[in-house]
Amino acid sequence: TLDSGRVEMLRNRRRSLSLVDRNRGKLDLIVVLTTAALIFIGLIAIANATMDPYAVGEGEGLFGVLSRLTSDSFYWQLLWVGIGLAAIVLIMLFDYRIYGELSPYIFGAAILLLVLVLFQSAGRGNVRAWFSWLGGSRSFQPSEICKVAIILTLAWHVSRHDGPITKLKDFLPVLLHFAIPFGLVVAQGDYGTALVFVAIFAGILFVSGLGWKIIVGMVLAGGTACVAIYPFLSEFRQERILSFLDPSRDTSGTGYQVRYSKIAVGSGQVTGKGLFQEGAISQLDFVPEKHTDFIFSVTAESVGFVGCMFIIALYFVLILRLFYLAYKVTDRFGSLVIAGVASMLLFHIFENIGMTIGIMPVTGIPLPFLSYGGSSMLANMAAIGFVLNVVKRQQRTVL
């Protein structure tokens, strides 16, 4: 009886292993399709935001519209999408655990980039966050790539700890791991990106399990730091905060962006004015940074409430799927990587859309896959690549 029971157990184990093998190597179609749809919409949105509506096109219909694409932003974004696809393929070649084992080197490279960029000349708002190239006509923001690096290295660091972090002596090394890149980004003057690092840190720790005493301490310390740092902010940033609290305070200065952003969003009404239309508020350049930070405002004016709800629904499905995958995968490191990616994207989406409609302060962080920006597109696509890598190499079926 014992032998027959053992044989049956071995048969069941072999059957379960064969099921796992048949399901290994598959990409998560929900993540792939939602990401692809958002990238496609982003390309259209950038073309719509940057096109000269009064340029004469050759031909009719779609070909006539394409011939009026006079801005090179669309073509550069298309190039970065191609580079992002190449990055995903490269990431998928190796087991994601290898990247975890290389985390000391990845962390060191990220810190080196964040230090080197401090020696660059200051840009807009006295921010030192970009490496310039092509004679200064193009730039690269290393902190975008460092977001992905911190997700990998922090997830690996936390996953090495057996069980939830409940003691201060275990929490302090993790806090230091976060604090070093966070402090360097703050030193650059890029407070928006620094907040993204906070979101990544909080998301990974929340999913990993954290003692309630540490959570309370973090919330109190964070709230105190926000109040304490206000007097040391530049006058411009202080005015931005005051304009957020009181939108009517300075509608021609620090509140100008949000004012015209809300007008553009509202003018889209239910179905929008249509893409590539002449005389739109955004096309007349009333909305600043219309193809980068405020791409959602321009798109909302064109596609209206219905189109915006479709875009938000795609984001909702993607984020929900990522958190589901973080819950389902069996490997702790892989789960934390997916949680970090989901936290990063969720903060970007909530903050960017929120600032365009006046419910969040203006921080200048892009909308994932829609805003123009090569650094952002490459970082977001690489992050999705790591998610697909984790799911592909799981030992248990992920439905």
C-alpha positions in Angstrom: 0.0 0.0 0.0 2.9 2.3 0.9 4.6 1.6 -2.5 1.4 2.2 -4.5 0.8 5.5 -2.6 4.3 6.6 -3.3 4.0 5.7 -7.0 0.8 7.7 -7.2 2.5 10.7 -5.6 5.3 10.5 -8.1 2.8 10.4 -10.9 1.0 13.4 -9.6 4.2 15.3 -9.3 5.3 14.4 -12.8 1.9 15.5 -14.1 2.1 18.8 -12.3 5.6 19.4 -13.7 4.4 18.7 -17.2 1.7 21.2 -16.8 4.2 23.8 -15.7 6.5 23.0 -18.6 3.6 23.5 -21.1 2.9 26.9 -19.6 6.4 28.1 -19.3 7.8 30.5 -21.8 4.5 32.3 -22.5 4.3 36.1 -22.4 1.5 37.7 -20.5 -0.9 38.8 -23.2 -2.7 41.3 -21.1 0.5 43.2 -20.2 1.7 43.0 -23.8 -1.5 44.2 -25.4 -2.3 47.0 -23.0 1.3 48.3 -23.2 1.2 48.1 -27.0 -2.1 49.9 -27.1 -0.9 52.7 -24.9 2.3 53.2 -26.9 0.3 53.4 -30.1 -2.1 55.9 -28.6 1.0 57.9 -27.3 2.4 58.1 -30.8 -0.9 59.5 -32.1 -1.1 61.9 -29.2 2.4 63.3 -29.8 1.7 63.7 -33.5 -1.6 65.4 -32.7 0.1 67.7 -30.1 3.1 68.7 -32.3 1.6 68.9 -35.8 1.2 72.3 -37.5 -2.5 72.4 -38.2 -2.1 74.9 -40.9 0.6 73.1 -42.9 -0.4 72.0 -46.4 -0.5 68.3 -46.7 0.1 66.2 -49.9 -2.9 64.0 -50.6 -6.1 63.3 -48.7 -7.2 61.4 -45.7 -4.5 59.6 -43.6 -1.7 60.2 -46.1 -2.5 63.9 -46.1 -2.3 64.0 -42.3 1.0 62.1 -42.3 2.5 64.5 -44.7 1.9 67.3 -42.3 4.0 65.8 -39.6 6.5 68.6 -39.5 7.8 68.1 -36.0 10.6 65.6 -35.4 9.2 64.7 -31.9 7.0 62.0 -33.5 9.9 60.4 -35.3 12.2 60.5 -32.3 9.6 58.9 -30.2 9.1 56.2 -32.8 12.9 55.6 -32.7 12.8 55.3 -28.9 10.0 52.8 -29.1 12.2 50.7 -31.4 15.1 51.0 -28.9 12.7 50.0 -26.1 11.6 46.9 -28.0 15.3 46.0 -28.5 15.8 46.5 -24.7 12.9 44.1 -23.9 14.3 41.4 -26.2 17.7 41.8 -24.6 16.2 41.7 -21.1 14.3 38.5 -21.9 17.4 36.6 -23.0 18.5 36.1 -19.4 16.8 34.8 -16.3 15.7 37.7 -14.2 17.4 36.2 -11.2 20.8 36.9 -12.9 20.0 40.6 -12.8 19.3 40.3 -9.0 22.7 38.6 -8.5 24.3 41.5 -10.4 22.4 44.1 -8.2 25.6 45.4 -6.5 27.0 46.4 -9.9 23.7 47.7 -11.2 23.3 49.8 -8.0 26.8 51.1 -8.4 26.3 52.1 -12.0 23.1 53.9 -11.1 24.7 55.9 -8.3 27.6 56.8 -10.6 25.2 58.2 -13.3 23.3 60.2 -10.6 26.6 61.6 -9.4 28.0 62.5 -12.8 24.8 64.3 -13.9 25.3 66.7 -10.9 28.3 68.2 -12.8 26.2 69.1 -15.8 25.1 72.7 -16.3 21.8 73.6 -14.8 18.7 73.5 -17.0 15.2 74.7 -16.5 14.3 75.5 -12.9 18.0 75.1 -11.9 17.6 71.4 -12.3 20.7 69.2 -13.2 19.1 66.0 -14.4 20.1 65.6 -18.1 23.1 64.7 -20.2 23.0 66.7 -23.4 24.1 65.3 -26.7 23.8 66.1 -30.4 25.2 69.5 -29.7 22.7 70.1 -26.9 19.6 69.6 -29.1 18.9 66.3 -27.4 19.2 65.1 -23.8 19.1 61.9 -21.7 17.8 61.7 -18.2 19.7 59.1 -16.2 17.3 59.1 -13.2 14.6 57.5 -15.5 16.8 54.5 -16.1 17.8 54.5 -12.4 14.2 54.0 -11.4 14.3 50.6 -13.0 17.8 49.9 -11.5 16.5 50.7 -8.0 13.4 48.5 -8.5 15.7 45.6 -9.3 18.3 46.2 -6.6 15.9 47.1 -3.8 13.7 44.1 -4.6 16.7 41.8 -4.5 17.9 43.4 -1.2 14.4 43.0 0.5 13.9 39.5 -0.9 17.1 38.3 0.8 15.4 39.0 4.1 13.5 36.0 5.4 9.9 37.1 6.1 8.4 40.5 6.8 10.7 43.3 8.1 9.5 44.1 11.6 12.7 45.2 13.3 14.5 48.5 13.0 17.9 46.9 12.6 16.6 45.1 9.5 14.8 48.1 8.1 17.8 50.6 8.3 19.9 48.9 5.6 16.9 48.9 3.3 16.3 52.5 4.1 19.9 53.4 3.3 19.6 51.5 0.0 16.7 53.9 -0.9 18.1 57.0 0.7 21.3 57.3 -1.3 19.7 57.5 -4.8 16.8 59.5 -3.4 19.2 62.1 -1.9 21.1 62.4 -5.2 17.9 63.0 -7.2 16.9 65.7 -4.7 20.3 67.2 -5.1 19.6 67.5 -8.8 16.6 69.6 -8.0 14.2 67.0 -9.6 11.7 66.7 -6.8 9.1 65.0 -9.0 11.4 62.1 -9.8 12.4 61.9 -6.1 8.7 61.3 -5.3 8.6 58.4 -7.8 11.5 56.8 -5.9 9.4 57.2 -2.7 6.5 55.4 -4.4 8.8 52.5 -5.5 10.2 52.2 -2.0 6.8 52.2 -0.4 5.3 49.8 -2.9 8.1 47.2 -2.6 8.1 47.4 1.2 4.3 47.2 1.4 4.1 44.0 -0.7 7.1 42.4 1.2 5.4 42.9 4.5 6.3 45.6 7.0 5.7 46.0 10.7 3.0 48.5 11.6 5.4 50.4 13.9 7.8 51.0 11.1 4.9 52.0 8.8 3.6 54.6 11.4 7.2 55.9 11.8 7.7 56.3 8.1 4.4 58.2 7.7 5.2 60.5 10.6 8.8 61.1 9.4 7.6 61.7 5.8 5.0 64.2 6.9 7.4 66.0 9.1 10.0 66.2 6.4 7.5 67.7 3.9 6.7 70.5 6.3 10.3 71.0 7.4 11.6 71.3 3.8 9.1 73.9 2.7 11.1 77.0 3.9 14.2 75.7 2.0 12.4 75.4 -1.3 13.0 78.0 -4.0 10.5 80.8 -4.3 9.2 79.4 -7.6 8.4 76.0 -6.0 6.8 77.6 -3.0 4.6 79.6 -5.4 3.7 76.4 -7.2 2.5 74.8 -4.0 0.5 77.9 -3.0 -1.0 78.0 -6.5 -2.1 74.4 -6.1 -3.7 75.1 -2.8 -5.3 78.3 -4.2 -5.7 78.0 -8.0 -6.9 81.6 -8.4 -3.8 83.0 -6.7 -1.6 83.5 -9.8 -3.4 82.4 -13.0 -0.9 84.2 -15.2 2.2 82.9 -13.5 2.7 79.7 -11.6 -1.0 78.8 -12.1 -0.9 79.4 -15.8 -0.2 75.8 -16.8 -3.0 74.3 -14.8 -5.5 77.0 -15.8 -5.2 76.4 -19.5 -4.8 72.6 -19.0 -8.2 72.5 -17.3 -9.7 74.7 -20.0 -8.4 72.3 -22.7 -9.6 69.2 -20.9 -13.1 70.8 -20.4 -13.3 72.0 -24.0 -13.1 68.4 -25.2 -16.6 67.7 -23.6 -18.0 64.3 -24.3 -16.5 63.2 -27.6 -13.8 65.7 -28.2 -13.0 68.1 -31.1 -11.2 65.5 -33.1 -7.6 64.8 -33.9 -5.4 67.2 -35.9 -8.0 69.9 -35.9 -7.3 73.6 -36.6 -7.9 76.2 -33.9 -7.8 74.0 -30.8 -6.6 75.6 -27.6 -3.7 73.2 -27.4 -2.8 73.7 -31.1 -2.6 77.4 -30.5 0.0 76.8 -27.9 -2.0 78.0 -24.9 -1.2 74.7 -23.1 2.6 74.6 -22.2 4.7 71.4 -22.5 1.8 70.0 -24.6 3.6 67.0 -25.9 5.5 66.1 -22.6 4.0 66.9 -19.2 0.6 68.0 -20.4 0.0 65.4 -23.2 -3.2 64.3 -21.4 -4.7 67.8 -21.7 -4.1 68.0 -25.4 -5.4 64.4 -25.9 -8.5 65.2 -23.7 -9.4 68.2 -25.9 -9.2 66.0 -29.0 -10.9 62.8 -27.9 -13.1 64.1 -25.0 -14.4 62.3 -22.0 -15.1 59.0 -23.8 -11.5 58.8 -25.2 -10.0 59.7 -21.9 -12.0 57.0 -20.1 -10.7 54.5 -22.6 -7.1 55.5 -22.0 -7.6 55.4 -18.2 -9.3 52.0 -18.6 -6.2 50.7 -20.3 -4.0 52.0 -17.5 -6.4 50.5 -14.9 -6.2 47.0 -16.6 -2.4 47.2 -16.8 -1.9 48.2 -13.2 -4.5 45.7 -11.9 -2.8 43.0 -13.9 0.6 43.9 -12.5 -0.5 43.7 -8.9 -2.3 40.4 -9.6 0.9 39.0 -11.1 2.9 40.3 -8.1 0.5 38.3 -5.9 0.5 35.1 -8.0 4.2 34.5 -8.8 5.9 32.2 -6.4 9.4 33.8 -6.3 9.7 36.6 -3.7 12.2 38.5 -5.8 10.1 38.3 -8.9 7.0 39.4 -7.0 8.8 42.4 -5.5 10.1 43.4 -9.0 6.6 43.4 -10.4 5.3 45.3 -7.4 8.0 48.0 -7.8 7.1 48.4 -11.5 3.4 48.7 -10.7 4.0 51.2 -8.0 6.2 53.4 -10.3 3.7 53.4 -13.1 0.7 54.0 -10.8 2.3 57.0 -9.2 3.2 58.4 -12.6 -0.3 58.0 -13.9 -2.1 59.4 -10.9 0.2 62.4 -10.5 0.4 63.3 -14.2 -3.3 63.1 -14.9 -4.1 64.6 -11.5 -1.9 67.7 -12.2 -3.6 68.3 -15.6 -7.0 68.6 -13.9 -5.8 70.5 -10.9 -6.1 67.9 -8.2 -2.4 67.3 -7.8 0.5 69.8 -7.7 2.6 70.2 -10.9 5.8 68.1 -10.6 6.8 67.7 -14.2 6.8 63.9 -14.4 5.6 62.3 -17.7 2.6 60.1 -18.4 3.9 56.6 -19.1 3.9 55.6 -22.8 2.1 58.7 -23.8 4.4 61.7 -23.0 7.2 62.4 -25.3 10.6 61.5 -23.9 13.2 58.9 -24.9 14.5 58.3 -21.4 11.0 57.7 -20.0 9.9 55.5 -22.9 13.1 53.3 -22.6 12.7 53.0 -18.8 9.0 52.1 -18.9 9.5 49.5 -21.7 12.5 48.0 -19.8 10.4 47.8 -16.7 7.7 45.9 -18.6 10.4 43.7 -20.0 11.4 42.6 -16.5 7.8 41.9 -15.7 7.4 39.7 -18.7 10.7 38.0 -17.8 9.5 37.2 -14.4 6.2 35.7 -15.6 7.9 33.7 -18.3 10.2 32.0 -16.0 7.9 31.2 -13.1 7.7 27.6 -11.9 4.0 27.8 -11.2 1.3 28.6 -13.8 0.2 32.2 -13.7 -3.3 32.5 -15.0 
